[in-house]
């Protein structure tokens, strides 16, 4: 029962936050809040991606040259910095990742 209460509570809170923007369309935020909200996507994406790059097995840090996740992630960061193009970053990172996995003998094929 506790699990369902937690799920229901999270659903209500999520709905309330998202509905509030539709309920009050003329709602405006102060400039400081708008500036802070500008960094939310970057912070969330970083929080999702970096642990996977540094701990691909989910157990321990792997800061080695045979960590294809880390090397491909750093390569994707470099591609993003040079091109500023989302599709080039995604495709370049994926190609680099699979080439590194192949070169390091980590593909299950």
Secondary structure, 3 states (H helix, E strand, C coil): CHHHHHHHHHHHHHHHHHHHHHHCCCCCCCHHHHHHHCCHHHHHHHHHHHHHHHCCCCCCCCCCCCCHHHHHHHHHHHHHHHHCCHHHHHHHHHHHHHHHHHHCCCCCC
